Amino acid sequence: MKPRILILVVLVCVLSGCKTQSAMTAGATNCRTISVDIVKSRYSREGSTTVWCAKCKNKLYHCVSNPDHSRVECKEAGPDICE
């Protein structure tokens, strides 16, 4: 993708209120967005955008959001949940 197009896509996303799973996890866990890693899990393999696993500060989180991503909840989880 050309740099100008990429910048335009990012700008449109930011202005329209797009939320990434990393940003939503950061808001729900008091982590910095840059410190959040989305974990490959059965949820990502199934293409879920409302349930995912993430890691921050050596803790694993199971996160859930409603379909419009206006509410997010992340709880510390064991590895068995995020396999």
N, C-alpha and C positions, 0 to 999 in steps of 0.2 A: 504494500500500500504506500502511496506517495506520502511524504511528510505533511503536505498541506491538507490532504484528505484526512489523514489520521488526526491532525490537530482539530479539524472541523468536526469530526465524529466525537472526539473527546469533549469539545466545547458544547456541542448539542446535548450530549449526555449530561454534562454537569448542569447546564441551564434548565434541562427538562426534569431534573430531580432523579436521574438514574442512581441507583445505589448498587455498589458491588457487594458481593458476599464478604469480602475483606473489610469494607467500610462498615457494613452492618454488624459484623462480628466485633470490630473495634469499639463501636458504640455500646454494644451490650456487655463487653467484658472489661472495659477501661484499659484496653491495649491500644497502642498506636497502630494505625492502618498498615504502616510499613512493617510492623512486627508480626502481622497475622499471616499465617500460611494456611491456605485451604487444602485440606487433606483429601487425597484420592480415596473415595469410599464407595460403598454400594449406592449411595445417593447420587454421587456425581456420575457413576456408570449408568444409572437409571435416568439421568437428565433432570433431576429435581432441582428446582430453583427456590423451593421453600423449605427444604431440609438439607443441611450440610454439616460437615465436620471441619473443625479448624484447630490450629495449634498456635498458642501464643505463650511466651514465657515458660516453655516446657510443660504446659498444661494442655490437655486435649479437651475441646468443647464440642458439644452437640447443639447445633443451633436450629431454630425453627422460626419461620416468619409467616405472616398471612400473605395471600396472593399478591396484594399490592405493595408489600414490603413496608407498610407503615408501622408495623409492630414486629419486634424481633426479640427473641429470648434465647440466651445461650447458657447452658449449664455444663459444669465440668463432667466429663464422661470417661468411662473406661475404654480400653482399646477394643473390647468386644462389640461395643455399640457402633464403632466407626470402621469396622472391617470392610 
